[in-house]
Amino acid sequence: MIRGNAALVIEELGPVSGMQGFGYGPEAVAWVDGYIERQRQRMTDAGAVSSLVSVLGSYLGEAIIAAAGGRWDVHDRDEIGIRFDGGDWCFPFSKVAKQFAAGVSEGGESILSFYNVTIGFIASGGLAAAAGRPTGDAR
Protein backbone atom coordinates (compact mmCIF):
# COMPACT_ATOMS: atom_id res chain seq x y z
CA MET A 1 0.00 0.00 0.00
CA ILE A 2 2.86 2.40 0.79
CA ARG A 3 4.50 1.94 -2.60
CA GLY A 4 1.11 2.29 -4.30
CA ASN A 5 0.49 5.57 -2.48
CA ALA A 6 3.93 6.84 -3.48
CA ALA A 7 3.29 5.91 -7.12
CA LEU A 8 -0.05 7.72 -6.93
CA VAL A 9 1.75 10.92 -5.93
CA ILE A 10 4.02 10.67 -8.97
CA GLU A 11 1.09 9.85 -11.25
CA GLU A 12 -1.20 12.62 -9.97
CA LEU A 13 1.17 15.40 -8.95
CA GLY A 14 3.83 14.93 -11.61
CA PRO A 15 1.70 16.45 -14.39
CA VAL A 16 0.47 19.25 -12.10
CA SER A 17 4.04 20.13 -11.08
CA GLY A 18 5.10 21.02 -14.61
CA MET A 19 8.37 19.21 -13.98
CA GLN A 20 9.85 16.82 -16.51
CA GLY A 21 10.72 13.51 -14.90
CA PHE A 22 8.90 14.12 -11.61
CA GLY A 23 10.00 11.27 -9.38
CA TYR A 24 11.77 10.69 -6.09
CA GLY A 25 14.60 13.20 -6.46
CA PRO A 26 15.25 16.33 -4.40
CA GLU A 27 13.59 18.67 -6.91
CA ALA A 28 10.33 16.73 -6.72
CA VAL A 29 10.53 16.56 -2.91
CA ALA A 30 10.97 20.36 -2.92
CA TRP A 31 7.87 20.72 -5.09
CA VAL A 32 5.86 18.47 -2.72
CA ASP A 33 7.10 20.57 0.21
CA GLY A 34 5.56 23.62 -1.46
CA TYR A 35 2.44 21.65 -2.32
CA ILE A 36 1.93 20.83 1.36
CA GLU A 37 2.24 24.52 2.22
CA ARG A 38 -0.36 25.44 -0.39
CA GLN A 39 -2.74 22.70 0.74
CA ARG A 40 -2.43 23.40 4.45
CA GLN A 41 -3.75 26.91 3.83
CA ARG A 42 -6.90 25.52 2.17
CA MET A 43 -7.66 22.23 3.89
CA THR A 44 -9.83 22.27 7.00
CA ASP A 45 -11.23 18.74 6.97
CA ALA A 46 -9.16 16.61 9.38
CA GLY A 47 -10.03 13.39 7.52
CA ALA A 48 -8.83 14.79 4.22
CA VAL A 49 -5.61 16.01 5.83
CA SER A 50 -5.04 12.60 7.41
CA SER A 51 -5.49 10.89 4.04
CA LEU A 52 -3.09 13.30 2.37
CA VAL A 53 -0.54 12.78 5.17
CA SER A 54 -0.70 9.04 4.51
CA VAL A 55 -0.21 9.42 0.77
CA LEU A 56 2.50 12.09 0.95
CA GLY A 57 4.29 10.32 3.82
CA SER A 58 4.48 7.23 1.63
CA TYR A 59 5.98 9.32 -1.14
CA LEU A 60 8.51 10.99 1.17
CA GLY A 61 9.61 7.64 2.55
CA GLU A 62 10.06 6.14 -0.90
CA ALA A 63 12.07 9.21 -1.95
CA ILE A 64 14.35 8.72 1.06
CA ILE A 65 14.74 5.00 0.32
CA ALA A 66 15.55 5.79 -3.33
CA ALA A 67 18.29 8.22 -2.25
CA ALA A 68 19.73 6.53 0.82
CA GLY A 69 18.49 2.97 1.11
CA GLY A 70 16.74 1.60 4.15
CA ARG A 71 13.47 -0.27 4.41
CA TRP A 72 10.00 0.24 5.82
CA ASP A 73 9.52 -1.32 9.24
CA VAL A 74 7.51 -0.91 12.43
CA HIS A 75 9.44 0.69 15.29
CA ASP A 76 9.12 -0.52 18.89
CA ARG A 77 6.82 2.43 19.56
CA ASP A 78 4.36 1.06 16.97
CA GLU A 79 5.14 3.72 14.40
CA ILE A 80 5.88 2.92 10.77
CA GLY A 81 9.19 4.32 9.66
CA ILE A 82 12.33 3.63 7.70
CA ARG A 83 15.09 1.63 9.35
CA PHE A 84 18.57 2.13 7.99
CA ASP A 85 21.31 -0.48 7.97
CA GLY A 86 23.16 1.37 10.74
CA GLY A 87 20.16 1.03 13.04
CA ASP A 88 18.87 4.60 12.91
CA TRP A 89 15.29 5.43 11.90
CA CYS A 90 13.28 8.21 10.31
CA PHE A 91 9.52 8.70 10.35
CA PRO A 92 8.19 10.28 7.13
CA PHE A 93 4.49 10.14 8.09
CA SER A 94 5.18 12.07 11.30
CA LYS A 95 7.14 14.71 9.43
CA VAL A 96 4.43 15.28 6.84
CA ALA A 97 1.85 15.56 9.64
CA LYS A 98 4.06 18.10 11.45
CA GLN A 99 4.40 20.23 8.32
CA PHE A 100 0.63 20.19 7.82
CA ALA A 101 0.13 21.18 11.46
CA ALA A 102 2.82 23.84 11.87
CA GLY A 103 4.08 24.79 8.42
CA VAL A 104 7.50 25.84 7.23
CA SER A 105 7.51 29.54 8.05
CA GLU A 106 5.50 29.34 11.28
CA GLY A 107 6.83 26.10 12.75
CA GLY A 108 10.01 25.32 10.85
CA GLU A 109 8.61 21.99 9.68
CA SER A 110 9.77 21.10 6.17
CA ILE A 111 9.82 17.73 4.46
CA LEU A 112 12.61 19.00 2.20
CA SER A 113 14.86 19.76 5.17
CA PHE A 114 13.91 16.40 6.69
CA TYR A 115 14.79 14.66 3.41
CA ASN A 116 18.15 16.42 3.19
CA VAL A 117 19.11 15.71 6.82
CA THR A 118 17.96 12.12 6.55
CA ILE A 119 19.91 11.26 3.41
CA GLY A 120 22.97 13.30 4.39
CA PHE A 121 23.27 12.41 8.07
CA ILE A 122 20.83 9.90 9.53
CA ALA A 123 21.03 7.24 6.82
CA SER A 124 24.82 7.16 7.08
CA GLY A 125 24.78 6.45 10.83
CA GLY A 126 25.29 10.04 11.95
CA LEU A 127 22.80 9.78 14.81
CA ALA A 128 24.43 6.66 16.20
CA ALA A 129 27.86 8.26 16.00
CA ALA A 130 26.64 11.49 17.65
CA ALA A 131 25.07 9.46 20.46
CA GLY A 132 28.23 7.41 20.91
CA ARG A 133 26.44 4.20 19.89
CA PRO A 134 28.06 1.64 17.67
CA THR A 135 26.55 1.48 14.21
CA GLY A 136 23.78 -1.07 14.11
CA ASP A 137 22.40 -0.27 17.59
CA ALA A 138 18.75 0.47 16.82
CA ARG A 139 17.88 2.21 20.09
GITA-V556581 format. One record per backbone hydrogen bond with DSSP energy under -0.5 kcal/mol. NH is the residue of the N-H (numbers start at 1). CO is the residue of the C=O. Records with the same first field share a line. If there is no record, write none. Layout:
NH->CO + CO
This chain:
5->1
6->2
7->3
8->4
9->5
10->6
11->7
12->8
13->9
14->9 + 10
16->12
17->13
18->14
19->14
22->19
29->25
30->26
31->27
32->28
33->29
34->30
35->31
36->32
37->33
38->34
39->35
40->36
41->37
42->38 + 39
43->39
46->44
49->45
50->46
51->47
52->48
53->49
54->50
55->51
56->52
57->53
58->54
59->55
60->56
61->57
62->58
63->59
64->60
65->61
66->62
67->63
68->64
69->65
71->83
73->81
75->73 + 79
78->75
81->73
82->90
83->71 + 81
84->88
87->84
90->82
95->91
96->92
97->93
98->94
99->95
100->96
101->97
102->98
103->98 + 99
107->102 + 103
108->104
109->103
110->108
114->110
115->111
116->112
117->113
118->114
119->115
120->116
121->117
122->117
123->118
125->122
126->121
129->125
130->126
131->127
132->129
133->128
136->86
137->134
138->136
